[in-house]
Amino acid sequence: METIKIKISKACEIEYEVAGVKGKKCKDLTKAIDTIAGKVLSTKITGEYCAVETENKHLTNKDN
């Protein structure tokens, strides 16, 4: 399941964590947050960001 946890401090600093998203898709999900937040102070990349999203392709033998 794709989730985004967002924390906003009393000083209006926004911190968020994306989970359940593989590859660079997480950046697409967080574009709006980054736009609202303005200046991004830091970014931490997780193992999920580096993972490649795989597709399940079933090959069928048409001769059978």
N, CA, C and O atoms as a GROMACS GRO file, in nm:
protein
  256
    1MET      N    1   0.084  -0.117   0.000
    1MET     CA    2   0.000   0.000   0.000
    1MET      C    3   0.090   0.125   0.000
    1MET      O    4   0.186   0.132   0.076
    2GLU      N    5   0.056   0.220  -0.084
    2GLU     CA    6   0.130   0.346  -0.091
    2GLU      C    7   0.082   0.439   0.020
    2GLU      O    8  -0.038   0.461   0.035
    3THR      N    9   0.175   0.493   0.098
    3THR     CA   10   0.139   0.587   0.204
    3THR      C   11   0.238   0.703   0.208
    3THR      O   12   0.355   0.689   0.175
    4ILE      N   13   0.185   0.817   0.250
    4ILE     CA   14   0.269   0.934   0.276
    4ILE      C   15   0.235   0.981   0.416
    4ILE      O   16   0.121   1.018   0.444
    5LYS      N   17   0.334   0.981   0.506
    5LYS     CA   18   0.317   1.033   0.642
    5LYS      C   19   0.372   1.175   0.643
    5LYS      O   20   0.486   1.199   0.603
    6ILE      N   21   0.290   1.269   0.690
    6ILE     CA   22   0.329   1.410   0.690
    6ILE      C   23   0.326   1.464   0.832
    6ILE      O   24   0.229   1.444   0.905
    7LYS      N   25   0.435   1.533   0.871
    7LYS     CA   26   0.441   1.600   1.001
    7LYS      C   27   0.467   1.749   0.975
    7LYS      O   28   0.553   1.785   0.895
    8ILE      N   29   0.391   1.834   1.044
    8ILE     CA   30   0.413   1.978   1.035
    8ILE      C   31   0.442   2.029   1.175
    8ILE      O   32   0.360   2.014   1.265
    9SER      N   33   0.560   2.089   1.192
    9SER     CA   34   0.600   2.137   1.324
    9SER      C   35   0.536   2.271   1.356
    9SER      O   36   0.475   2.334   1.269
   10LYS      N   37   0.549   2.315   1.480
   10LYS     CA   38   0.497   2.447   1.520
   10LYS      C   39   0.566   2.559   1.445
   10LYS      O   40   0.510   2.668   1.429
   11ALA      N   41   0.687   2.533   1.397
   11ALA     CA   42   0.761   2.632   1.319
   11ALA      C   43   0.727   2.622   1.170
   11ALA      O   44   0.794   2.682   1.086
   12CYS      N   45   0.622   2.546   1.138
   12CYS     CA   46   0.574   2.527   1.001
   12CYS      C   47   0.674   2.454   0.912
   12CYS      O   48   0.673   2.473   0.790
   13GLU      N   49   0.759   2.371   0.971
   13GLU     CA   50   0.848   2.288   0.892
   13GLU      C   51   0.774   2.158   0.859
   13GLU      O   52   0.711   2.098   0.946
   14ILE      N   53   0.784   2.117   0.734
   14ILE     CA   54   0.713   1.998   0.688
   14ILE      C   55   0.813   1.885   0.670
   14ILE      O   56   0.917   1.902   0.607
   15GLU      N   57   0.779   1.771   0.726
   15GLU     CA   58   0.860   1.651   0.710
   15GLU      C   59   0.766   1.541   0.662
   15GLU      O   60   0.657   1.524   0.716
   16TYR      N   61   0.807   1.467   0.560
   16TYR     CA   62   0.722   1.359   0.512
   16TYR      C   63   0.804   1.236   0.477
   16TYR      O   64   0.924   1.244   0.449
   17GLU      N   65   0.736   1.123   0.480
   17GLU     CA   66   0.798   0.994   0.449
   17GLU      C   67   0.705   0.917   0.356
   17GLU      O   68   0.586   0.902   0.383
   18VAL      N   69   0.761   0.868   0.247
   18VAL     CA   70   0.684   0.791   0.150
   18VAL      C   71   0.719   0.644   0.169
   18VAL      O   72   0.836   0.608   0.181
   19ALA      N   73   0.616   0.558   0.173
   19ALA     CA   74   0.639   0.414   0.187
   19ALA      C   75   0.552   0.339   0.087
   19ALA      O   76   0.444   0.385   0.050
   20GLY      N   77   0.600   0.224   0.046
   20GLY     CA   78   0.522   0.139  -0.044
   20GLY      C   79   0.530   0.179  -0.190
   20GLY      O   80   0.450   0.134  -0.272
   21VAL      N   81   0.627   0.264  -0.223
   21VAL     CA   82   0.642   0.310  -0.362
   21VAL      C   83   0.784   0.278  -0.406
   21VAL      O   84   0.880   0.320  -0.342
   22LYS      N   85   0.797   0.205  -0.515
   22LYS     CA   86   0.930   0.169  -0.564
   22LYS      C   87   0.970   0.262  -0.678
   22LYS      O   88   0.887   0.308  -0.756
   23GLY      N   89   1.097   0.288  -0.685
   23GLY     CA   90   1.151   0.370  -0.793
   23GLY      C   91   1.122   0.518  -0.774
   23GLY      O   92   1.088   0.564  -0.664
   24LYS      N   93   1.135   0.590  -0.880
   24LYS     CA   94   1.124   0.736  -0.876
   24LYS      C   95   0.980   0.787  -0.874
   24LYS      O   96   0.957   0.908  -0.875
   25LYS      N   97   0.884   0.696  -0.870
   25LYS     CA   98   0.742   0.734  -0.865
   25LYS      C   99   0.713   0.819  -0.740
   25LYS      O  100   0.622   0.901  -0.741
   26CYS      N  101   0.790   0.798  -0.633
   26CYS     CA  102   0.765   0.873  -0.509
   26CYS      C  103   0.784   1.024  -0.530
   26CYS      O  104   0.715   1.104  -0.467
   27LYS      N  105   0.876   1.062  -0.618
   27LYS     CA  106   0.895   1.204  -0.645
   27LYS      C  107   0.772   1.264  -0.712
   27LYS      O  108   0.738   1.380  -0.688
   28ASP      N  109   0.706   1.186  -0.797
   28ASP     CA  110   0.582   1.233  -0.860
   28ASP      C  111   0.473   1.254  -0.754
   28ASP      O  112   0.396   1.350  -0.762
   29LEU      N  113   0.469   1.164  -0.656
   29LEU     CA  114   0.368   1.173  -0.551
   29LEU      C  115   0.390   1.292  -0.458
   29LEU      O  116   0.295   1.343  -0.400
   30THR      N  117   0.513   1.336  -0.445
   30THR     CA  118   0.543   1.442  -0.348
   30THR      C  119   0.566   1.579  -0.411
   30THR      O  120   0.600   1.674  -0.340
   31LYS      N  121   0.550   1.591  -0.541
   31LYS     CA  122   0.570   1.721  -0.608
   31LYS      C  123   0.484   1.831  -0.547
   31LYS      O  124   0.531   1.943  -0.524
   32ALA      N  125   0.358   1.800  -0.521
   32ALA     CA  126   0.267   1.901  -0.465
   32ALA      C  127   0.313   1.945  -0.326
   32ALA      O  128   0.307   2.064  -0.294
   33ILE      N  129   0.358   1.851  -0.245
   33ILE     CA  130   0.407   1.887  -0.111
   33ILE      C  131   0.528   1.978  -0.123
   33ILE      O  132   0.537   2.079  -0.053
   34ASP      N  133   0.622   1.944  -0.211
   34ASP     CA  134   0.742   2.026  -0.229
   34ASP      C  135   0.706   2.166  -0.279
   34ASP      O  136   0.770   2.264  -0.239
   35THR      N  137   0.606   2.176  -0.365
   35THR     CA  138   0.563   2.306  -0.416
   35THR      C  139   0.506   2.392  -0.304
   35THR      O  140   0.537   2.511  -0.294
   36ILE      N  141   0.423   2.332  -0.220
   36ILE     CA  142   0.363   2.405  -0.108
   36ILE      C  143   0.468   2.444  -0.006
   36ILE      O  144   0.468   2.556   0.046
   37ALA      N  145   0.559   2.351   0.021
   37ALA     CA  146   0.662   2.374   0.124
   37ALA      C  147   0.760   2.482   0.081
   37ALA      O  148   0.816   2.553   0.165
   38GLY      N  149   0.782   2.494  -0.048
   38GLY     CA  150   0.878   2.594  -0.095
   38GLY      C  151   1.018   2.536  -0.098
   38GLY      O  152   1.048   2.449  -0.179
   39LYS      N  153   1.104   2.584  -0.010
   39LYS     CA  154   1.244   2.542  -0.006
   39LYS      C  155   1.257   2.406   0.062
   39LYS      O  156   1.214   2.388   0.176
   40VAL      N  157   1.318   2.310  -0.008
   40VAL     CA  158   1.342   2.177   0.048
   40VAL      C  159   1.481   2.180   0.111
   40VAL      O  160   1.581   2.206   0.044
   41LEU      N  161   1.486   2.152   0.242
   41LEU     CA  162   1.612   2.158   0.315
   41LEU      C  163   1.694   2.031   0.301
   41LEU      O  164   1.817   2.038   0.294
   42SER      N  165   1.629   1.915   0.295
   42SER     CA  166   1.703   1.790   0.279
   42SER      C  167   1.612   1.681   0.225
   42SER      O  168   1.489   1.687   0.238
   43THR      N  169   1.674   1.582   0.166
   43THR     CA  170   1.603   1.467   0.113
   43THR      C  171   1.681   1.343   0.151
   43THR      O  172   1.804   1.339   0.138
   44LYS      N  173   1.610   1.241   0.199
   44LYS     CA  174   1.672   1.112   0.230
   44LYS      C  175   1.612   1.008   0.136
   44LYS      O  176   1.490   0.996   0.126
   45ILE      N  177   1.697   0.934   0.069
   45ILE     CA  178   1.652   0.832  -0.024
   45ILE      C  179   1.656   0.697   0.047
   45ILE      O  180   1.753   0.663   0.114
   46THR      N  181   1.548   0.620   0.031
   46THR     CA  182   1.541   0.488   0.094
   46THR      C  183   1.573   0.379  -0.006
   46THR      O  184   1.593   0.406  -0.125
   47GLY      N  185   1.578   0.257   0.041
   47GLY     CA  186   1.602   0.143  -0.047
   47GLY      C  187   1.491   0.125  -0.148
   47GLY      O  188   1.515   0.079  -0.260
   48GLU      N  189   1.368   0.162  -0.111
   48GLU     CA  190   1.256   0.152  -0.205
   48GLU      C  191   1.276   0.242  -0.326
   48GLU      O  192   1.236   0.207  -0.436
   49TYR      N  193   1.338   0.358  -0.306
   49TYR     CA  194   1.363   0.451  -0.416
   49TYR      C  195   1.456   0.386  -0.518
   49TYR      O  196   1.441   0.405  -0.639
   50CYS      N  197   1.552   0.310  -0.468
   50CYS     CA  198   1.650   0.246  -0.556
   50CYS      C  199   1.599   0.117  -0.620
   50CYS      O  200   1.661   0.065  -0.713
   51ALA      N  201   1.487   0.065  -0.570
   51ALA     CA  202   1.432  -0.060  -0.623
   51ALA      C  203   1.368  -0.036  -0.758
   51ALA      O  204   1.314   0.071  -0.786
   52VAL      N  205   1.375  -0.136  -0.841
   52VAL     CA  206   1.315  -0.129  -0.974
   52VAL      C  207   1.177  -0.191  -0.966
   52VAL      O  208   1.159  -0.300  -0.912
   53GLU      N  209   1.080  -0.121  -1.020
   53GLU     CA  210   0.945  -0.171  -1.023
   53GLU      C  211   0.938  -0.280  -1.130
   53GLU      O  212   0.977  -0.257  -1.245
   54THR      N  213   0.888  -0.397  -1.094
   54THR     CA  214   0.882  -0.507  -1.190
   54THR      C  215   0.738  -0.534  -1.230
   54THR      O  216   0.645  -0.513  -1.152
   55GLU      N  217   0.723  -0.579  -1.351
   55GLU     CA  218   0.591  -0.616  -1.402
   55GLU      C  219   0.586  -0.768  -1.411
   55GLU      O  220   0.683  -0.832  -1.449
   56ASN      N  221   0.472  -0.824  -1.376
   56ASN     CA  222   0.453  -0.968  -1.391
   56ASN      C  223   0.399  -0.993  -1.531
   56ASN      O  224   0.284  -0.961  -1.563
   57LYS      N  225   0.483  -1.050  -1.614
   57LYS     CA  226   0.442  -1.081  -1.750
   57LYS      C  227   0.436  -1.233  -1.762
   57LYS      O  228   0.533  -1.302  -1.734
   58HIS      N  229   0.324  -1.282  -1.804
   58HIS     CA  230   0.306  -1.425  -1.824
   58HIS      C  231   0.320  -1.454  -1.971
   58HIS      O  232   0.245  -1.402  -2.054
   59LEU      N  233   0.417  -1.538  -2.002
   59LEU     CA  234   0.439  -1.577  -2.141
   59LEU      C  235   0.358  -1.702  -2.168
   59LEU      O  236   0.359  -1.796  -2.088
   60THR      N  237   0.289  -1.703  -2.277
   60THR     CA  238   0.211  -1.820  -2.314
   60THR      C  239   0.266  -1.878  -2.444
   60THR      O  240   0.310  -1.805  -2.532
   61ASN      N  241   0.262  -2.006  -2.451
   61ASN     CA  242   0.306  -2.075  -2.571
   61ASN      C  243   0.184  -2.093  -2.661
   61ASN      O  244   0.094  -2.170  -2.627
   62LYS      N  245   0.180  -2.026  -2.772
   62LYS     CA  246   0.064  -2.030  -2.860
   62LYS      C  247   0.056  -2.164  -2.937
   62LYS      O  248  -0.048  -2.194  -2.996
   63ASP      N  249   0.163  -2.242  -2.936
   63ASP     CA  250   0.164  -2.370  -3.007
   63ASP      C  251   0.087  -2.478  -2.930
   63ASP      O  252   0.050  -2.579  -2.990
   64ASN      N  253   0.061  -2.459  -2.801
   64ASN     CA  254  -0.006  -2.561  -2.720
   64ASN      C  255  -0.154  -2.539  -2.717
   64ASN      O  256  -0.226  -2.616  -2.653
   0.00000   0.00000   0.00000
